[in-house]
């Protein structure tokens, strides 16, 4: 980051606050590099041979051999974690980092951060951070402060540290691999490898659940290897994944896929245990309002109609959301509703007097996935099959949305619709949905904004389509708002394939 100037020198309290934030975040210097091995007690950071000799002489015979020369190809914070003394040039950044970390510093020569005679100067470090350095927000190109920079760098460091153990990935479609490399980036001896099976990977590997054998995952974990399951995020991109539109969000779970109701996932644990402070809840509320205002869904913009078409109706109208046949989320969390027609039967039993609309899954309608129900068969259980138009408009015109595990149920919660869950999606069991099947583990009552905080802020990973940098959900929502899917030769060919499949199986055009 580079840009907006802070003109007034902050006082001691602001200095202490900024230094504490940097210490907590462990940013500054080349913090993204791998950590050092060993536990250095005295760090020597000479700029030239004469300075190295001066440092050795200053240590004296009793401390000879205890000084470790700073490894500049390693994360400096991993050295500072055990250091009791840093000996550095007065112009060296490691001197500033040591001062911030609270490690005693002995300076050699004169420079930005003090001099050999008078010692290191914390206010000189503060001046360098707040007056001599300019910051800009890389996403908005607006001036930023040193504190803003620390927050963003801390966010990036968290992602890098989480990625460090992952050396290989499996089950990743060829057209997703560039994005997966970006999501899982960390400095490594060799780039992230894509392997054909978990058995050919490293001690920690990322796997796409629907393209990876479940037994191999269990076997690898039983052998002590770590497997992170990767899925599309809940705000994914501007276009269908089945149409080969690249993802701008993923989830990475070390326990189970978020849709696997038979096992607790990282997301479930987060929702069950996290403390959502007022600032986080307020951020989630603002994000929810932005998503609704922009009409953002998993596959991009779906503005719909903001009016409530249910007003003035005397009868109840509900919407049944179709899913893909053999979808892994239905298999693991569908509670026996394996066939697409099963949901329609269940909704009619549940709502015998309601007007029922049925919306087929977009991947099925596009001809990319199996699960089409002939209209004549569907109309034995529902009053209307609805195609085309906006899902958001349909939600505005109904009283409730019925799902098995579809993410459309989560989107319905965001726009204030009653949601009836016939399966066990990640958002069921927290007192926000009417659950036809009780969840065996989830007992906590969450507010909608707490659910959003967990599912959209704390759990997924996002990339900014403009800068390709890791970002928060707010940036992705702002990028997706008002944009249309971008087609490339691959997506055009995929759409042609879908058109041919629809024609062959006589699936009505959307």
N, C-alpha and C positions, 0 to 999 in steps of 0.2 A: 504494500500500500504506500502511496506517496501523496501528501497534499494539504489541507487547511491549516493555517498557522494559529497557534495559541499564543497571543501577544503578551499576556501578563504571566509572570513567573508564579507558579503555584506555591502555596505556603507549605510548612512542614506537615500539616495534617493531610493535605492532598498528596504530598510526596509519599508519605507512609502508606496511604491507601493505594496509590498506583504501584508502588514497589510490592505491596502484599498481593495485589492482583497478578503481577508478573510472576511472583514466586509460586502462587497457587497454580497458575497456568503453565509454568515452566516454558515460557516462550522468550525469544530473543536469541541471537546467535543462530547457528544452523541446527535448530532444535529438531528438525525432521530427520536428521541422520541417525544411524543405529547407535545404541548405547555402548559405552565402553565396557570392556571386560575387566574385572578386578575392582578393588576399592581403594583408589589413590587417596593418600592422606595429605600430601603436599604436592601442589600442582605448579609446575614451572612452565611459563609461556614466553620463552625468549624470542626476540625478533631477529637476532643475529648471533654469531658465535661469541662475540665479546660479551654480549648480555648473558649468554648462557654460562660463560666462565664466571661472571660477576655473581650470578645466582648461586652457582655451586660454592663459590667462596663464602657467600653470605650464609649458606646453610651450615658451613663448618664441618669438621670431621665427624662429630657425633651424629649429625643428621645425614651424613653422606649415604647415598643409596636410597634414601626415603623419598627423594623428589622424583615425581613422574612428569615427564614432558607431556604437555597437553596434546592429545590426539585431535588434530583439527578436522579429521574425517569422521569424528564421532560427535554425538549429542553432548554439548558442553554441560548441560544440566545433570547428566548422569555422572560426570566427574565431580561436580560441585556437591552432589548429594553426600559424599563422605569426606570432602576436603576440610582440613583444619587450617590451611594457609594456601593462598594463591600468590605467586610471585610473577608479576607481569609488567610489560611495558606500560607506561602511563597513558598511552594512546590506544591500547589494545582493548577490544570489546570484552574480553574475558574479565578484565578488571571491573568494568561496569556491571557485568553479570554477577561477579562475586560480591560486589557491594550490595546489589539488590538481594542476593541470596543470604546475606548476613555472614559471609565468610571473611575472615581477616585478610587484608590485602597489603602486600608490600610492593610499592611501585619503583620502577627504574626509569630514570630520565624524566622528561616533562611531556605532558600531553593533555588531551581533552579531559581526563578524569582525575587530574592532580599532578603531583610531582614527587620526586624521591625525597625531597627535603621536608615537605609539609604533609605528605601522605595523601591518601585517596580522599576525594571530596564528593559526598553524596549529592550535594546541590549541583555539582558539575554534571553528574549523570542525569539529574532531573532536567537541567537546562538542555542537555543534548536531546532528551526525549520529547520535551514539550516546546522548546523554542527553536532549536536548530534543525529539527526534522519536520517535514511536511507530510501529511497523510491524506489519502483519498479513499473513499469507499469504492472497491472495484466493481460493485454491482450497479451503483447509482451514479458513479463518477462525481459525487458530491464531497466537499471537504469533510474530514473526519478528525477525531481527536486521538491522542495516544491511548486513552481508555477504550475507545472504539476499536482501535487496532488490536489491543490485547484481547478483547472479547472474541474477535474474529479469528485471531491466531490460536486462541485456546480451543475454539471450535474445530479448527483444522487439525490441531495436534491430537485431539481426542479421536478423530477419525483415523489419522495416521497410526497412532498407537494401537488401535483396534485392528488395523490391517497388517501390522508387522508379522504376526505369526503365519499368515496365510501365504503359502508359497505356490499353490496350484488350485485349479478350478476344473470341475467336470460337469458335464450335462448342459453346457452353455451353447445355445444355438450360435451358428457362425456369425450371424448378423448382429448379435448382441455383444460380441467379444470386445470390441473397442470400448463400449460403454462399461462393461464389467472391469476392464483394466483400469478405467478412470475411477470407478467406485471403490476399487480395492487397492488403489495405489499406495505404495510405501517404498522408501528406498530399500532395495534388496541387492544381493550379489548378482542375481539374474532376474529378468522380468518374470512377471506372473506367468506360469505355464498352464496351458490347457491340455488336460489329459483325458483319455477315453474312459477311465474307470477310477474309482476311489483307490483301488489297490495299487495304482501307479502314481499316486500323488505323494505329498509330503506329510509330515506329522499333523499339520493343520491344512484343511482343504475346504474350499467352498463348493457346494453342489446345488444344482437345480433339482428340486424334489421330483417333479413329474418326469424328468429325464434321467433319473438315477434310481437304481434298484434299491428298494428299502432294506433288503437283507444285507447288502454291502455296507450301507450306512450303519446298521446295527453291529455288524461284524467289526467294522473299523473302530467304532466307539468302544466296543468290548475289549479291543486290543489296546486301548489307551490313546487312540488318535482322536483329534478334535475335528468335527465336521460342522461347518456353518451352512445352514440351508438358506438359499437365496430365492427370493420371490419378487415379483413386481410390487412397487409401492402402491399405496391407495390413491395417490395423485400421480399417475404414471407418465403421461405424455399427452400430445395432441394428435391422437389417432390410435386405432386398434393395434395392440401388439400382434395379433394374428395377421394384420396387414403389413407387418414388419416395420412399424414405426418404432424408432429406438426409444428405450426407456430413459426418462430423466429422474426416476426414483426407483429404489429397490429397498427391500427389507433384508436383513441378515440376522438369522436367529441360530444361536448355538445349541438350543434345546430341541425345538420342534418347529415345524411350519406353523404359522399363526392359525391356519385353518384345520389343523390336526387336533380335534377335540379330545382324542384319546390320551394325549400327553400335554403337560404344561409347557408352554412356550415362554421365551423371554418376554414377549408382549403380554401374555397373561400374568406373568410374575410382576411385571412393571405395573400393570393396571391394579393388581391386587395389593401391592405394597407401597407404591410410590407416594411421597408426600407432595401434593400439588399446592404450592404456595400461592398467595394472591396474585403475584406477578405472572406466574405461569398460567393461572386460570384466566387472567385478563388477556394475556397473549393469545390463548386458545380462543377466547370469545371474539377477539378482533380478527383472527384467522377465519373463524367460522363465518363471520359477517362478510368478509372479503370473498370467500368461496361462494357463498349464496348470491352476493351481489353480482359477481362475475359469471355465475353459472358454471363453475368449474366442477367437473367430475373426473373419474379415473381416466377417461379417454379424451380429456380436453374440455372445450367450451360447449355447454349445452344450456343456453340462457333460458329457454322456456318462457313461461308466462308467469309473472310474479303474482297475478291475481289468484284468488282462491275460488275455483269454480265449484267447490262444494257448498258455498254459501247459497242459501235459498232452496236447496234440494231437501225433499222430505224423506228420501230413501237413502240407504247407505250404499256407497260405491267403493269397491276395493280393487287394488291392482295386484295381480300375480306376476311375479318376475320369473321368466324362464331361465334355465341354465343349460349348460352343455352336457350331453350324455357322457358318462364315464369321467366327468370332471373330478380331479383328485380331491377338491374341497368337498364335493358331495359324497364321495366315497368315504372320506375320513370324518365328515361332520354332518352328513345328511340324515342320519338317524333312520335309515331304511327307505328314504324317498329316492331311490336310485334312478328311476326313469323320469323324464320330464313330465309325463302325464300324471305321475303320482302326486305332484304338487297341486295340480288342478283339481284332482279328486279331493285332496285334503282341504283345500280352500273352500270347496263347495260344502263339505261336511261341516266345516267350521263356521261358514257364513251362508246358511241355507236361504236366507231371505235377501241377501245383498245382491246388487248388480256387480258382476265380476268382469273385469277387463284383464286380458292376458297379453303380456308383452314378451315376445320371444327374445332370446339372447342375441345380441348384435353379431357375435361371431357365427352363430348358426344362420342368421339372416344373410350374412355376407357370403355364406357358402364355405366358410373356412373350417367349421367344426360340425360334428354330428349332434343330432338332438331335435331335428325339426318334427313338429307335431302337425299332421294334416289338419287344416281348419275344420273340416267336418267332424273329426274326432275331438278337437279342442272344444268345439261349440256344444258338445254333449255335457260339458261341465261349466263352461263360462258363457257370458252373454255377448262378449265381443273380443275379437283378436285385433290388437292395435299395432300398426306398423308405421314406420316413418315418424317424422316430427320429433319433438323433444321429450325425453324422459322427464325432464323437469316440469314441462307442461302437463304431462300425464299425472305426475305427483300432485300438482296444484289442483287437479280435478277429482281427487279421490280422498276418502277418509282414512284409509289405511293401506299399507303396502305389505304383501305377504311374500316371504322369501324362504328358500331352503338355507343357503349360505351366501347368497349373492351380496356383493359389495353395494348393490343398489339399496339394500336395507340401511346401510350406514349413511348413504347419501340422503335417504328419506329422513333419517333422524336429524340431519343437519338442517333440513327445511321444515322441520316441525311436524312431520307426519307420524301417526301411530305405525309401529312396525310389529308385525307378527312373525316370529321366527319359528319355522317348523324344523329347522336343524340347529346346529350349534356353531354359528359364526363367531368371530372374535368379539363382536360387539354385543352378543347376547349374554344374559346371566348377570348383568350389572344393574338391574332394576330399570333399565331404559326401554326394554322391549317386552312384548307379551310373548312369553316363551311357552311353546307347546310341549317342549321337552325340558325338564329342569336340568341345569348343569350340575355335575357332581362336585365341582370344586369352587366355583365362583359364588362367593357369599357377600362380597362387598357391594354397597350401593354407591354408585358414582353419579356425579352430575354429568350432563352432556359435555360441558367444557373440560371436565377432567378426562373423559373418554377421548376427546379430540386432542388434548395435550399429550396423552400417551400414544395414541395411534397415528397422529399426524406430525407431532413436533419431536418427541423424544425417541421414537422407535425407528422411523425410516431414515434413509439417506437420500439426499437430493443433489443434483447437478444443475447449475445454471446453463440453460441452452445458449446464452450469449458468450459467456466467458469460459465455459466448461469447468468452472471451479465449484467445489462443494459449497452448498448454500443451504439456507433454511427454507421451509415451505413457503414463506411469504414471498420470497424472490421468485420461486417457480410459479406461484399463482399469478403474480404480476406479469410474468413473461407469457403465460398461457392465455391470459385475458385478452380477448379481441383478436386472437390469432387463429389461423386455419391450418389444418394438417399440411405439411410439406411433402409432396410426392417426389420420389426419385425413381429411377428405372426399376429398382427392386419392388417398390410398393405398387407401381403400375402393373408389373407382371403378376404380382400377388392378387391384385384386384381383378385382373383378367381371368386368372384361375378361378376366383370366387364366382365370377359371372358364369363361367362354363359349368361349374358345379351346380349353381342355382338353376340353370337351364335344364341340366340333366335330371335333377330331382324335383323339378317344377316347384321350386321355392319362390313365392311371390317376391318381386322386387320391393325394396324398402321405399 
